[in-house]
Amino acid sequence: MPQQQPDRSSPVKGAAQRRPDASMSLLTNIMEHSLDEGYAEAAARRGEVGSSRLPKQLGGKLGLAAGLVLAAVVVTLGAAQAQVSAPTEAKERQHLIDQVKTETDSADKLQSGVNSLRDTVAAEQRAALQNHGGDSAAQVALLAGATPVVGPGVKLVVDDAKEASQGDTGGGPRESSGFSDTGRVRDRDMQRVVNGLWASGAEAITVNGQRLTSLSAIRAAGDAILVDNKPLVPPYTVLAIGDGERLSTTFQDSADGQYLHVLQQNYGIRASITVEKKLHLAAAPSLIVRYAVPVPGNQQQANSATPGKTGKGSK
């Protein structure tokens, strides 16, 4: 019996399956890869860059250049505008400077005139005091502060405490329980100092160069001490003409001198007194000369009331 031959066309069990189109490999490659690999790479690069055909670095440089050009245009326009407005501003500035200078010169001339008139008035007042004072004209002029004075005396310097705080200089008395001291010299302190020097024998007194007269007033305005309405600042230098040694001793032993000592001990007020051989005190800047005139009616009544005179009271 003849041996039967195996069928070669039937697949062998365990062998790899073959594609039906294996014989058409060229057409299959064309269908699956229709775009050339070079074109595919170019398309991929274009997607990364963007729709623009320019590289990223070149686009950034163009943007920077455009910004610089715009800034240059703005600066140029600003400089041109400044050059146009500069002459006008310079003219206005110079006009203001000239106006200030003119007004300052005018004020200086007026002040010079005021000083001249003040000197003339002071001279007339001194002459009036000398003419009507008789033998005591010099003493009257001295007490009135109408003439400058040179002679021995004392120098008293009064100052605030080292750590003095700002406060009202005219507050209540230091002895009151509700008063919080500020360590500052007050107007009442200076009043007592000056009155103590007068009582101790001073013939003429100045406070920070301000000559005191019989009509002078020491007051407070806020934190400032006023002497004849002129503000003074510490330290307060008091010059007093008189017998230096005697004046110093008498003042320190007086009640006002002890008051100043208490201010030093309890409130930190600083004070020092020295005897000076020669002091120069200027005259008061302005004086108000007052004089009395008898009234005729009062004179007749005085005569009628005197015994021995004719009138209702006579016999």
PAZAPA-4460 file (N, C-alpha, C; in steps of 0.05 Angstrom, whole numbers, plus 32768, in hexadecimal, padded with zeros to 4 digits):
% residues 315
    n_x    n_y    n_z   ca_x   ca_y   ca_z    c_x    c_y    c_z   seq   type   mol
   8012   7FE8   8000   8000   8000   8000   8012   8018   8000     1      M     A
   800D   802A   7FEE   801F   8042   7FED   801A   8054   8005     2      P     A
   8032   8061   800F   8031   8073   8027   8026   808E   801F     3      Q     A
   8014   8098   802F   8006   80B2   8029   8019   80C9   8030     4      Q     A
   801C   80DD   801D   802E   80F4   8021   801F   810A   8031     5      Q     A
   802D   8118   8043   8020   812E   8052   801A   8146   8040     6      P     A
   8005   8154   8048   7FFC   816C   8039   800C   8184   8042     7      D     A
   801D   8190   802F   802F   81A6   8036   8020   81C0   8039     8      R     A
   8008   81C1   802E   7FFA   81DB   802F   7FED   81DF   804A     9      S     A
   7FE9   81CA   8059   7FDB   81CE   8073   7FEF   81D8   8087    10      S     A
   7FE7   81E9   8099   7FFA   81F5   80AD   8003   81E0   80C0    11      P     A
   801C   81E4   80C7   8028   81D1   80DA   8023   81DD   80F6    12      V     A
   801B   81CA   8107   8015   81D3   8122   802E   81DE   8130    13      K     A
   802D   81F5   813C   8044   8202   8149   8054   8214   8138    14      G     A
   8050   8215   811D   805E   8228   810C   8052   8243   810C    15      A     A
   8062   825A   8105   8058   8276   8105   8045   827A   80EF    16      A     A
   802F   8289   80F4   801B   828F   80E0   8026   82A3   80CC    17      Q     A
   8023   829F   80B3   802C   82B1   809E   8016   82C3   8095    18      R     A
   801D   82DE   8091   8009   82F2   8088   7FFF   82EB   806C    19      R     A
   7FE6   82F1   8069   7FDB   82EA   804E   7FE8   82FC   8039    20      P     A
   7FEF   8315   8040   7FFA   8327   802C   8018   8328   802D    21      D     A
   8024   8312   8036   8041   8312   8039   804E   8315   801D    22      A     A
   8040   830D   8009   804C   830F   7FEE   804A   832B   7FE3    23      S     A
   803A   833D   7FF0   8037   8359   7FE7   8043   836C   7FFB    24      M     A
   805B   8366   8004   8069   8377   8018   806F   8393   800E    25      S     A
   8075   8398   7FF5   807B   83B3   7FEB   8062   83C4   7FEC    26      L     A
   804B   83B9   7FE3   8033   83C9   7FE5   802B   83CF   8001    27      L     A
   802F   83BC   8013   8028   83C0   802F   8039   83D6   803B    28      T     A
   8053   83D7   8035   8065   83EB   8040   805D   8407   8036    29      N     A
   8054   8409   801D   804C   8422   8011   8033   842C   801F    30      I     A
   8020   841A   8025   8007   8422   8031   800C   842B   804F    31      M     A
   801C   841D   805D   8021   8424   8079   8033   843C   807C    32      E     A
   8045   8441   806B   8058   8457   806D   8055   8468   8054    33      H     A
   803F   8476   8053   803A   8487   803B   804B   84A0   803B    34      S     A
   8053   84AA   8054   8063   84C3   8055   8080   84BC   805A    35      L     A
   8091   84C9   804C   80AD   84C4   804F   80B7   84CC   806A    36      D     A
   80CA   84BD   8075   80D4   84C2   8090   80E0   84DE   8093    37      E     A
   80ED   84E9   807F   80F8   8504   8080   80E2   8519   8084    38      G     A
   80CB   8515   8074   80B5   8528   8077   80A9   8526   8093    39      Y     A
   80A8   850E   809E   809C   850A   80B9   80AD   8519   80CE    40      A     A
   80C7   8517   80CC   80D8   8526   80DE   80D5   8544   80DC    41      E     A
   80D3   854E   80C4   80CF   856B   80C0   80B5   8574   80CC    42      A     A
   809F   8564   80C8   8085   856B   80D3   8086   856B   80F2    43      A     A
   8095   8559   80FE   8097   8558   811B   80A5   8570   8126    44      A     A
   80BB   8579   8118   80CA   8591   8120   80B8   85A9   811E    45      R     A
   80A8   85AB   8109   8096   85C2   8105   8082   85C3   811C    46      R     A
   8078   85AD   8125   8065   85AD   813B   8071   85B7   8155    47      G     A
   808A   85B0   8159   8098   85BA   8172   809C   85D8   8171    48      E     A
   80A4   85E3   815A   80A9   8600   8158   8090   8610   8159    49      V     A
   807B   8607   814C   8061   8615   814A   805A   861A   812D    50      G     A
   8046   862A   8129   803D   862F   810E   8050   8640   80FF    51      S     A
   8060   8650   810E   8073   8662   8101   808B   8652   80F6    52      S     A
   8095   865A   80E1   80AC   864D   80D5   80C7   8657   80E1    53      R     A
   80C5   866C   80F4   80DD   8677   8100   80E5   8667   8119    54      L     A
   80FD   8663   811F   8106   8656   8138   80FE   8667   8150    55      P     A
   80FD   865A   8167   80F5   8668   8180   8109   867E   8186    56      K     A
   8123   8679   8186   8137   868D   818D   8135   86A6   817C    57      Q     A
   8131   86A2   8161   812F   86B9   814F   8116   86C9   8156    58      L     A
   80FF   86BD   815E   80E7   86CC   8165   80EB   86DC   817E    59      G     A
   80F9   86D1   8192   80FF   86E0   81AB   8110   86F8   81A6    60      G     A
   8124   86F5   8195   8136   870C   818F   8127   8722   8181    61      K     A
   8114   871B   816F   8105   872F   8161   80F3   873E   8175    62      L     A
   80E7   8730   8189   80D6   873D   819D   80E6   8750   81AE    63      G     A
   80FE   8748   81B6   810F   8759   81C6   8117   8772   81B7    64      L     A
   811D   876F   819D   8125   8786   818C   810E   8799   818A    65      A     A
   80F5   878E   8186   80DE   87A0   8184   80D9   87AF   819E    66      A     A
   80DE   87A2   81B6   80DB   87B0   81CF   80EF   87C6   81D3    67      G     A
   8108   87C1   81CB   811D   87D5   81CD   8116   87ED   81BB    68      L     A
   810D   87E8   81A3   8106   87FE   8191   80EF   880F   819D    69      V     A
   80DB   8802   81A9   80C5   8810   81B5   80CF   8821   81CD    70      L     A
   80E1   8816   81DD   80EC   8825   81F4   80FC   883D   81EA    71      A     A
   810B   8839   81D5   811B   8850   81CA   8108   8866   81C0    72      A     A
   80F2   885F   81B4   80DF   8873   81AA   80D3   8882   81C1    73      V     A
   80CC   8874   81D7   80C0   8882   81EE   80D4   8895   81FB    74      V     A
   80ED   888C   81FE   8102   889D   820A   8107   88B6   81F9    75      V     A
   8107   88B2   81DF   810C   88C8   81CD   80F6   88DD   81CE    76      T     A
   80DD   88D3   81CF   80C6   88E6   81D2   80C7   88F5   81EC    77      L     A
   80CE   88E6   8202   80D0   88F3   821C   80E5   8909   821D    78      G     A
   80FC   8903   8211   8112   8916   8211   810A   892F   8200    79      A     A
   80FD   892A   81EA   80F4   8941   81DA   80E0   8952   81E9    80      A     A
   80CE   8946   81F8   80BA   8955   8207   80C8   8964   821E    81      Q     A
   80DC   8958   822B   80EA   8965   8240   80F9   897D   8236    82      A     A
   8105   897B   821E   8113   8991   8212   8100   89A8   820C    83      Q     A
   80E8   89A2   8205   80D5   89B7   81FE   80CC   89C5   8218    84      V     A
   80C6   89B5   822E   80BC   89C2   8246   80D2   89CD   8258    85      S     A
   80EB   89C5   8254   8101   89CF   8265   8104   89ED   8266    86      A     A
   8105   89FB   824F   8107   8A18   8250   80F1   8A25   8260    87      P     A
   80D8   8A1C   825E   80C2   8A28   826C   80C6   8A25   828A    88      T     A
   80CD   8A0C   8293   80D1   8A08   82B0   80E8   8A18   82BA    89      E     A
   80FE   8A1A   82AB   8115   8A29   82B4   810D   8A47   82B7    90      A     A
   80FD   8A51   82A4   80F4   8A6D   82A6   80E4   8A72   82BF    91      K     A
   80D0   8A60   82C4   80BF   8A63   82DC   80D0   8A61   82F6    92      E     A
   80E3   8A4F   82F7   80F4   8A4C   830E   8104   8A65   8313    93      R     A
   8110   8A70   82FE   8120   8A88   8301   810E   8AA0   830A    94      Q     A
   80F6   8AA0   8300   80E3   8AB6   8307   80DD   8AB4   8325    95      H     A
   80D8   8A9C   832F   80D3   8A99   834C   80EB   8AA0   835D    96      L     A
   8103   8A99   8353   811C   8AA0   8362   811F   8ABE   8363    97      I     A
   811B   8ACC   834D   811D   8AE9   834D   8108   8AF6   835F    98      D     A
   80F0   8AEB   835F   80DB   8AF6   8370   80E1   8AF3   838D    99      Q     A
   80EC   8ADB   8395   80F3   8AD7   83B1   810A   8AEA   83B9   100      V     A
   811D   8AED   83A7   8133   8AFF   83AD   812A   8B1C   83B1   101      K     A
   8118   8B25   839F   810D   8B40   83A1   80FE   8B44   83BC   102      T     A
   80ED   8B31   83C3   80DE   8B33   83DC   80F0   8B33   83F4   103      E     A
   8105   8B22   83F2   8118   8B21   8409   8127   8B3B   840C   104      T     A
   8130   8B47   83F6   813D   8B61   83F8   812A   8B76   8403   105      D     A
   8111   8B75   83FB   80FD   8B88   8405   80F9   8B85   8423   106      S     A
   80F7   8B6B   842C   80F4   8B66   8449   810C   8B6F   8459   107      A     A
   8124   8B6B   844E   813D   8B74   845C   813D   8B93   845E   108      D     A
   8134   8BA1   844A   8133   8BBE   844B   811F   8BC7   8460   109      K     A
   8108   8BBA   8461   80F4   8BC2   8475   80FE   8BBC   8492   110      L     A
   810C   8BA6   8495   8117   8B9F   84B0   812C   8BB3   84B7   111      Q     A
   813D   8BBC   84A4   8151   8BD0   84AA   8144   8BEA   84B3   112      S     A
   812E   8BF1   84A5   811F   8C0A   84AD   8113   8C07   84C8   113      G     A
   8109   8BF0   84CF   80FD   8BEB   84EA   8113   8BEE   84FF   114      V     A
   812A   8BE2   84FA   8140   8BE4   850D   8149   8C01   8511   115      N     A
   814A   8C10   84FB   8152   8C2C   84FD   813E   8C3C   850D   116      S     A
   8124   8C38   8507   8110   8C47   8517   8110   8C3E   8534   117      L     A
   8115   8C25   8539   8116   8C1C   8555   812D   8C29   8564   118      R     A
   8144   8C2C   8557   815A   8C39   8564   8154   8C56   8569   119      D     A
   8146   8C63   8556   813F   8C7F   8559   812C   8C83   8571   120      T     A
   8118   8C72   8573   8105   8C73   8589   8113   8C6E   85A3   121      V     A
   8125   8C5B   85A4   8134   8C55   85BD   8144   8C6D   85C6   122      A     A
   8151   8C7A   85B2   8161   8C92   85B9   814F   8CA9   85C3   123      A     A
   8138   8CAD   85B7   8125   8CC1   85C1   811B   8CBB   85DD   124      E     A
   8116   8CA2   85E2   810D   8C9A   85FD   8122   8C9F   8612   125      Q     A
   813B   8C98   860B   8151   8C9D   861E   8155   8CBB   8624   126      R     A
   8153   8CCA   860E   8155   8CE8   8612   813F   8CF2   8623   127      A     A
   8126   8CE8   861F   810F   8CF2   862F   8113   8CEA   864C   128      A     A
   811D   8CD3   8652   8122   8CCB   866E   8138   8CDC   867A   129      L     A
   814C   8CE2   866C   8162   8CF3   8677   8159   8D10   867B   130      Q     A
   8148   8D1A   8669   813F   8D36   866C   812C   8D3A   8683   131      N     A
   811B   8D26   8688   8107   8D29   869C   810D   8D1A   86B6   132      H     A
   8124   8D0D   86B7   812B   8CFF   86CF   813A   8D0F   86E3   133      G     A
   8144   8D26   86DC   8153   8D37   86EF   816D   8D29   86F7   134      G     A
   8174   8D2B   8710   818C   8D1F   871B   818C   8D00   871A   135      D     A
   8174   8CF5   871A   8171   8CD8   871A   816D   8CCD   86FE   136      S     A
   8174   8CDC   86EA   816E   8CD3   86CE   817D   8CB9   86C8   137      A     A
   8196   8CB7   86D0   81A5   8C9E   86CA   8199   8C86   86D8   138      A     A
   8190   8C8A   86F2   8184   8C74   8700   816A   8C6C   86F4   139      Q     A
   815A   8C80   86EB   8140   8C7A   86DE   8145   8C6B   86C4   140      V     A
   8158   8C74   86B4   815E   8C66   869B   8168   8C4A   86A0   141      A     A
   8178   8C46   86B5   8181   8C2B   86BB   816A   8C18   86C3   142      L     A
   8159   8C22   86D5   8143   8C11   86DE   812F   8C0C   86C7   143      L     A
   812C   8C1F   86B5   811A   8C1C   869F   8125   8C0B   8688   144      A     A
   813F   8C05   868A   814C   8BF5   8675   8150   8C04   865B   145      G     A
   8151   8C1F   865D   8154   8C2F   8645   8171   8C32   863C   146      A     A
   8184   8C2C   864D   81A0   8C2F   8645   81AF   8C14   8649   147      T     A
   81C3   8C0F   8639   81D4   8BF7   863E   81E4   8BFA   8658   148      P     A
   81EB   8BE4   8664   81F9   8BE4   867E   8211   8BD2   867C   149      V     A
   8227   8BDB   8689   8240   8BCB   868B   8249   8BCC   86A8   150      V     A
   824F   8BB4   86B3   8258   8BB4   86CE   825A   8B97   86D9   151      G     A
   8262   8B94   86F2   8264   8B79   86FD   8249   8B6D   8703   152      P     A
   8248   8B54   8709   822F   8B47   870F   8231   8B29   8710   153      G     A
   821B   8B1B   870A   821B   8AFE   870B   820F   8AF3   86F1   154      V     A
   8217   8ADA   86EA   820C   8ACC   86D3   81FF   8AB3   86DD   155      K     A
   81E6   8AB1   86D9   81D6   8A99   86E2   81CB   8A8B   86C9   156      L     A
   81D2   8A71   86C6   81C9   8A61   86AF   81B6   8A4C   86BA   157      V     A
   819E   8A4B   86B0   818A   8A38   86B8   8182   8A28   869F   158      V     A
   8182   8A0D   86A2   817C   89FC   868B   8169   89E5   8693   159      D     A
   815C   89D9   867F   814B   89C2   8684   815C   89AA   868D   160      D     A
   814E   8996   8698   815B   897D   869F   8166   8970   8686   161      A     A
   8179   895E   868A   8186   8951   8673   8172   8941   8663   162      K     A
   8160   8933   8670   814C   8923   8662   8131   8930   8664   163      E     A
   8130   894A   8660   8116   8958   8662   8104   8950   864B   164      A     A
   80EA   894B   8651   80D7   8944   863D   80C7   895D   8636   165      S     A
   80BA   895B   861E   80A9   8972   8616   8091   8973   8627   166      Q     A
   8089   898B   862F   8072   898E   8640   806B   89AB   8643   167      G     A
   8055   89B1   8650   804B   89CC   8654   805D   89D9   8668   168      D     A
   8068   89F1   8662   8079   89FF   8674   8069   8A0F   8689   169      T     A
   8050   8A12   8685   8040   8A22   8697   802C   8A12   86A7   170      G     A
   8033   89F9   86AE   8020   89E8   86BC   801B   89F1   86D8   171      G     A
   800F   89DF   86E8   8009   89E6   8703   8022   89E7   8714   172      G     A
   801F   89EF   872D   8037   89F0   873F   8044   89D6   8742   173      P     A
   805E   89D6   8745   806D   89BD   8748   8065   89AE   8761   174      R     A
   805B   89BD   8775   8054   89B0   878E   803A   89A0   878D   175      E     A
   8029   89A5   8779   8010   8998   8777   8014   897A   8772   176      S     A
   8003   8969   877E   8006   894C   877D   8000   8942   8761   177      S     A
   7FEF   894F   8751   7FE8   8945   8737   7FFA   894E   8721   178      G     A
   800F   895D   8727   8020   8968   8712   8037   8955   870C   179      F     A
   803A   894E   86F2   8050   893C   86E9   8065   894E   86DD   180      S     A
   807B   8951   86EB   8091   8963   86E2   809E   8958   86C9   181      D     A
   80A6   896A   86B7   80B2   8962   869E   80D0   8967   869D   182      T     A
   80DB   8973   86B2   80F7   897A   86B2   80FE   8993   86A3   183      G     A
   80EB   89A2   869B   80EF   89BB   868C   80EC   89D3   869E   184      R     A
   80FC   89E8   8697   80FA   8A01   86A5   80E0   8A0F   869C   185      V     A
   80D1   8A19   86AF   80B7   8A25   86A9   80B9   8A43   86AD   186      R     A
   80A4   8A51   86A4   80A4   8A6E   86A6   80A4   8A77   86C3   187      D     A
   8096   8A68   86D5   8095   8A6F   86F1   80B0   8A6C   86FE   188      R     A
   80C0   8A59   86F5   80DB   8A56   86FF   80EC   8A6F   86F9   189      D     A
   80EA   8A78   86E0   80FA   8A8F   86D8   80F0   8AA8   86E6   190      M     A
   80D6   8AAA   86EB   80CB   8AC1   86F9   80D8   8AC2   8715   191      Q     A
   80D9   8AAC   8723   80E4   8AAC   873E   8102   8AB2   873D   192      R     A
   8110   8AA8   8729   812D   8AAD   8727   8132   8ACB   8723   193      V     A
   8123   8AD7   8711   8127   8AF4   870B   811F   8B05   8723   194      V     A
   8108   8AFF   872F   80FF   8B0E   8746   8113   8B0C   875D   195      N     A
   811F   8AF4   8760   8133   8AF0   8775   814C   8B01   8770   196      G     A
   8154   8B03   8757   816B   8B14   8751   8165   8B31   8756   197      L     A
   814D   8B3A   874E   8145   8B56   8754   8146   8B5B   8772   198      W     A
   813B   8B49   8781   8139   8B4D   879E   8155   8B4B   87AB   199      A     A
   8168   8B3E   879E   8183   8B3B   87A9   8195   8B52   87A3   200      S     A
   818A   8B66   8794   819A   8B7E   878E   81A3   8B82   8772   201      G     A
   8198   8B73   875E   819F   8B77   8742   8195   8B91   8738   202      A     A
   81A6   8B9F   8728   819E   8BBA   871E   8194   8BB8   8701   203      E     A
   819C   8BA3   86F2   8193   8B9F   86D7   8195   8B81   86D1   204      A     A
   8182   8B76   86C2   8181   8B59   86BC   817A   8B55   869F   205      I     A
   8187   8B41   8693   817F   8B37   8678   817B   8B19   8679   206      T     A
   8169   8B0F   8669   8165   8AF2   8666   8168   8AEB   8649   207      V     A
   817D   8ADC   8643   8185   8AD6   8627   8187   8AEF   8616   208      N     A
   8192   8B04   8622   8197   8B1D   8614   817F   8B30   8613   209      G     A
   8168   8B27   861E   8150   8B38   861F   8150   8B48   8639   210      Q     A
   8152   8B63   8636   8153   8B74   864E   8138   8B76   865B   211      R     A
   8138   8B73   8676   8120   8B75   8685   811C   8B91   868F   212      L     A
   8103   8B9A   868F   80FC   8BB4   8699   80E6   8BB0   86AF   213      T     A
   80DC   8BC7   86B9   80C7   8BC5   86CD   80AD   8BBB   86C2   214      S     A
   80AB   8BBB   86A7   8092   8BB2   869A   8095   8B97   868D   215      L     A
   80AC   8B8A   8690   80B1   8B70   8683   80A0   8B5A   8690   216      S     A
   8099   8B47   867F   8089   8B30   8687   8096   8B16   867E   217      A     A
   8096   8B02   868F   80A0   8AE7   8688   8088   8AD4   8688   218      I     A
   8082   8ACA   8671   806A   8AB8   866F   8072   8AA0   865F   219      R     A
   805E   8A8E   865C   8062   8A75   864C   804E   8A74   8636   220      A     A
   8057   8A69   861F   8046   8A64   8608   804D   8A48   85FE   221      A     A
   803D   8A34   8607   8044   8A19   85FF   805D   8A10   860D   222      G     A
   8071   8A08   85FE   808B   89FF   8609   809F   8A15   860B   223      D     A
   8098   8A2D   8602   80AB   8A43   8601   80A6   8A56   8618   224      A     A
   80BC   8A62   8622   80BA   8A78   8636   80BE   8A92   8628   225      I     A
   80AB   8AA4   862D   80AC   8ABF   8620   80B5   8AD4   8634   226      L     A
   80C6   8AE5   862A   80CF   8AFD   8639   80C8   8B15   8628   227      V     A
   80B4   8B24   8631   80AA   8B3A   8621   80A0   8B31   8606   228      D     A
   8092   8B1A   8606   8086   8B0E   85EE   809B   8B04   85DA   229      N     A
   80B4   8B00   85E2   80C8   8AF5   85D1   80D0   8ADA   85DB   230      K     A
   80CD   8AC5   85CA   80D3   8AAA   85D4   80F1   8AA5   85D8   231      P     A
   80F7   8A97   85EE   8113   8A90   85F5   8115   8A72   85F5   232      L     A
   812D   8A69   85F1   8133   8A4C   85F1   8148   8A46   8606   233      V     A
   8147   8A2F   8613   815C   8A28   8627   8176   8A23   8619   234      P     A
   818C   8A26   8628   818E   8A2F   8644   8188   8A4D   8647   235      P     A
   817E   8A55   865E   8177   8A71   8663   818E   8A7E   8673   236      Y     A
   819A   8A91   8666   81B1   8A9F   8672   81A7   8AB9   867D   237      T     A
   81AA   8ABC   8698   81A1   8AD4   86A5   81B9   8AE4   86AE   238      V     A
   81BC   8AFD   86A5   81D1   8B0F   86AD   81C6   8B25   86BF   239      L     A
   81D3   8B29   86D6   81C9   8B3D   86E9   81E0   8B4F   86F1   240      A     A
   81DD   8B69   86EE   81F1   8B7D   86F6   81EE   8B83   8714   241      I     A
   8204   8B84   8722   8204   8B8A   873F   821E   8B82   874B   242      G     A
   821F   8B83   8765   8236   8B7A   8774   8237   8B5B   8772   243      D     A
   824A   8B51   8762   8249   8B35   875B   8249   8B22   8773   244      G     A
   825C   8B24   8785   825E   8B12   879B   8246   8B14   87AD   245      E     A
   823E   8B2C   87B4   8227   8B30   87C6   820D   8B27   87B8   246      R     A
   820B   8B2D   879E   81F2   8B25   8790   81F0   8B07   878E   247      L     A
   8206   8AF9   8789   8205   8ADC   8787   81FE   8ACF   87A2   248      S     A
   820B   8AD9   87B7   8205   8ACD   87D2   81E9   8AD3   87DB   249      T     A
   81E0   8AEB   87D7   81C5   8AF3   87E0   81B0   8AE3   87D1   250      T     A
   81B4   8AE0   87B7   81A0   8AD1   87A7   819F   8AB4   87B0   251      F     A
   81B5   8AA7   87B3   81B5   8A8A   87BA   81AA   8A85   87D6   252      Q     A
   81AC   8A99   87E8   81A1   8A96   8802   8183   8A9E   8804   253      D     A
   8179   8AAA   87EF   815D   8AB3   87EF   814A   8A9C   87EA   254      S     A
   8130   8AA1   87EE   811C   8A8C   87E9   811C   8A84   87CC   255      A     A
   8120   8A97   87B9   8120   8A90   879D   8139   8A80   8795   256      D     A
   814F   8A86   87A2   8167   8A76   879D   8164   8A5A   87A8   257      G     A
   8157   8A56   87BF   8152   8A3C   87C9   813E   8A2D   87B7   258      Q     A
   812B   8A3B   87AC   8118   8A2F   879A   8127   8A23   8781   259      Y     A
   813A   8A33   8777   8149   8A29   8760   815A   8A10   8768   260      L     A
   8164   8A10   8781   8173   89F9   878A   8162   89E0   878C   261      H     A
   8149   89E4   8795   8136   89CD   8796   8130   89C2   877A   262      V     A
   812E   89D4   8767   812A   89CB   874B   8141   89BA   8742   263      L     A
   8159   89C1   874A   8170   89B1   8742   8170   8996   8750   264      Q     A
   8169   8995   8769   816A   897C   8778   8154   8969   8771   265      Q     A
   813C   8973   876D   8124   8962   876A   811B   895E   874D   266      N     A
   8121   8970   873B   8117   896F   8720   812C   896E   870B   267      Y     A
   8145   896E   8713   815B   896C   86FF   8161   8986   86EF   268      G     A
   8154   899C   86F7   815A   89B6   86EA   8177   89BD   86EF   269      I     A
   8185   89C5   86DA   81A1   89CC   86DC   81A4   89EB   86DF   270      R     A
   81B5   89F3   86F1   81B9   8A10   86F6   81D5   8A14   8701   271      A     A
   81E1   8A2A   86F9   81FC   8A32   8702   81FE   8A50   8704   272      S     A
   820B   8A5A   8718   820E   8A77   871C   822B   8A7E   8720   273      I     A
   8235   8A92   8712   8250   8A9B   8713   8251   8AB9   8716   274      T     A
   8266   8AC2   8724   826B   8ADF   8727   827B   8AE9   8710   275      V     A
   8272   8AFF   8703   8280   8B0A   86EC   8289   8B26   86F3   276      E     A
   82A2   8B2D   86EA   82AD   8B47   86EF   82A2   8B5D   86DC   277      K     A
   829A   8B54   86C4   8290   8B68   86B1   827B   8B5B   869F   278      K     A
   8264   8B67   869F   824D   8B5E   868E   8244   8B75   867D   279      L     A
   823A   8B6E   8665   822F   8B82   8653   8212   8B7C   864F   280      H     A
   8200   8B8E   8657   81E3   8B8A   8653   81D9   8B9F   8640   281      L     A
   81CC   8B96   862B   81C1   8BA9   8617   81A8   8BB6   8621   282      A     A
   81A1   8BCC   8615   8188   8BDA   861C   8170   8BCB   8612   283      A     A
   8159   8BD1   861E   8140   8BC5   8615   813A   8BCE   85F8   284      A     A
   8130   8BBC   85E7   812C   8BC4   85CB   8116   8BD9   85C7   285      P     A
   8102   8BD8   85D8   80ED   8BEC   85D6   80E1   8BF1   85F1   286      S     A
   80DB   8C0B   85F6   80D0   8C13   8610   80B6   8C22   860C   287      L     A
   80A5   8C20   861F   808C   8C30   861F   808F   8C45   8635   288      I     A
   8093   8C5E   862D   8097   8C73   8641   807B   8C7D   864A   289      V     A
   8077   8C7C   8664   805E   8C85   8670   8064   8C9C   8683   290      R     A
   8054   8CB0   8684   8058   8CC6   8698   803C   8CCF   86A1   291      Y     A
   803C   8CDB   86B9   8022   8CE3   86C5   801F   8D01   86C2   292      A     A
   8007   8D0A   86BE   8000   8D27   86BB   7FEA   8D2C   86D0   293      V     A
   7FED   8D3F   86E2   7FD9   8D45   86F6   7FBF   8D50   86E9   294      P     A
   7FA9   8D47   86F3   7F8F   8D50   86E9   7F88   8D6A   86F8   295      V     A
   7F80   8D7F   86E9   7F7B   8D99   86F6   7F65   8D97   870C   296      P     A
   7F50   8D89   8707   7F3A   8D87   871B   7F44   8D7A   8735   297      G     A
   7F54   8D66   8733   7F5F   8D58   874B   7F72   8D6B   875A   298      N     A
   7F80   8D7C   874B   7F93   8D8E   8758   7F84   8DA3   8769   299      Q     A
   7F6D   8DAD   875F   7F5D   8DC1   876D   7F51   8DB4   8786   300      Q     A
   7F48   8D9B   8784   7F3C   8D8E   879B   7F52   8D89   87B1   301      Q     A
   7F6A   8D83   87A8   7F80   8D80   87BC   7F86   8D9A   87CA   302      A     A
   7F86   8DB0   87BB   7F8C   8DCA   87C8   7F76   8DD2   87DB   303      N     A
   7F5C   8DCD   87D4   7F46   8DD5   87E5   7F46   8DC5   87FF   304      S     A
   7F50   8DAD   87FF   7F50   8D9C   8817   7F68   8DA2   8829   305      A     A
   7F7B   8DB3   8820   7F92   8DB9   8830   7F8C   8DD0   8843   306      T     A
   7F92   8DCF   885D   7F8C   8DE5   886F   7F9C   8DFE   8868   307      P     A
   7F90   8E15   886C   7F9D   8E2F   8866   7F98   8E38   8849   308      G     A
   7F8B   8E27   8838   7F85   8E2F   881D   7F68   8E38   881B   309      K     A
   7F63   8E49   8809   7F47   8E53   8805   7F36   8E3D   87FA   310      T     A
   7F1E   8E3C   8802   7F0B   8E27   87F9   7EF8   8E20   880F   311      G     A
   7EEA   8E0B   880B   7ED5   8E03   881E   7EE1   8DFB   8838   312      K     A
   7EF9   8DF1   8839   7F04   8DE8   8852   7F11   8DFE   8862   313      G     A
   7F13   8E16   8859   7F21   8E2C   8866   7F0D   8E3B   8878   314      S     A
   7F17   8E48   888D   7F07   8E57   889F   7F0F   8E74   889E   315      K     A
***
